[in-house]
Amino acid sequence: MARYKIYDNSSDVITPVGEVLTAEQWLDRYPWGRFAKMIVGGGVINGSVALIFDEAVERCRRAGCDFSGCTTDEDYLAAMEAFEDAPPADTGVSDQTRIADALEDMVALSLPDAE
């Protein structure tokens, strides 16, 4: 089952606390959904998220998600899911650099105090 779907502005919504909302109640809670495409959860508990589609896509794009092959909304949602499931590798500090830094710190701590 897909993690996300585009809200149709007519279906009931079930929130994580078990609240069942009609479409009108949901859109009263998130009035921007009347004017922008809304992403909701794809499962039974479809009120688990309420995201603006264009902003969510842009946020993922900035994080490195590739949308080049996407043509439909469903393609974009599938790409977002795949990206969340397998994000790009962290290009932070390597293990070797961290070990070298730790050894330098140990050497500095073992030096006698300056007089």
For each residue, the residues with C-beta under 8 A, 3 or more apart:
1: 42 43
2: 5 42 77 78 81
3: 41 42 43 77 81 84
4: 39 40 41 42 49 51 77 80 81
5: 2 39 40 41 42 46 77
6: 37 38 39 40 53 73 74 77
7: 11 13 26 33 38 39 40 46 50
8: 11
9: 23 27 33 34 38
10: 23
11: 7 8 23 46
12: 20 21 22 23 26
13: 7 20 21 23 25 26 40 46 47
14: 18 19 20 21 44 45 46 47
15: 18 19 20 21 45 47 48
16: 45 47 48
17:
18: 14 15
19: 14 15 47
20: 12 13 14 15
21: 12 13 14 15 25 26 29 47
22: 12 25 26
23: 9 10 11 12 13 26 27
24: 27 28
25: 13 21 22 28 29
26: 7 12 13 21 22 23 29 30 33 47
27: 9 23 24 30 31 33 34
28: 24 25 31
29: 21 25 26
30: 26 27 33 38 50
31: 27 28 34 35
32: 35 36 38 52
33: 7 9 26 27 30 36 38 50
34: 9 27 31
35: 31 32
36: 32 33 52 53 54
37: 6 52 53 54 73
38: 6 7 9 30 32 33 50 51 52 53
39: 4 5 6 7 49 50 51 52 53 56 77
40: 4 5 6 7 13 46 47 48 49 50
41: 3 4 5 45 46 47 48 49
42: 1 2 3 4 5 46 77
43: 1 3 46 48
44: 14
45: 14 15 16 41 48
46: 5 7 11 13 14 40 41 42 43
47: 13 14 15 16 19 21 26 40 41 50
48: 15 16 40 41 43 45
49: 4 39 40 41
50: 7 30 33 38 39 40 47
51: 4 38 39 55 56
52: 32 36 37 38 39 55 56
53: 6 36 37 38 39 56 57 73 76
54: 36 37 57 58
55: 51 52 58 59
56: 39 51 52 53 59 60 80
57: 53 54 60 61 67 76 80
58: 54 55 61 62
59: 55 56 62 63
60: 56 57 63 65 67 79 80 83
61: 57 58 64 65 67
62: 58 59
63: 59 60 83 87
64: 61 83 87 88
65: 60 61 79 80 83
66: 69 79 83
67: 57 60 61 70 75 76 79
68:
69: 66 75 79
70: 67 75 76 79
71: 75
72: 75 76
73: 6 37 53 76 77
74: 6 77 78
75: 67 69 70 71 72 78 79
76: 53 57 67 70 72 73 79 80
77: 2 3 4 5 6 39 42 73 74 80 81
78: 2 74 75 81 82
79: 60 65 66 67 69 70 75 76 82 83
80: 4 56 57 60 65 76 77 83 84
81: 2 3 4 77 78 84 85
82: 78 79 85 86
83: 60 63 64 65 66 79 80 86 87
84: 3 80 81 87
85: 81 82
86: 82 83
87: 63 64 83 84
88: 64 91
89:
90:
91: 88
92:
93: 97 98
94: 97 98
95: 98 99
96: 99 100
97: 93 94 100 101
98: 93 94 95 101 102
99: 95 96 102 103
100: 96 97 103 104
101: 97 98 104 105
102: 98 99 105 106
103: 99 100 106 107
104: 100 101 107 108
105: 101 102 108 109
106: 102 103 109 110
107: 103 104 110 111
108: 104 105 111
109: 105 106
110: 106 107
111: 107 108
112:
113:
114:
115:
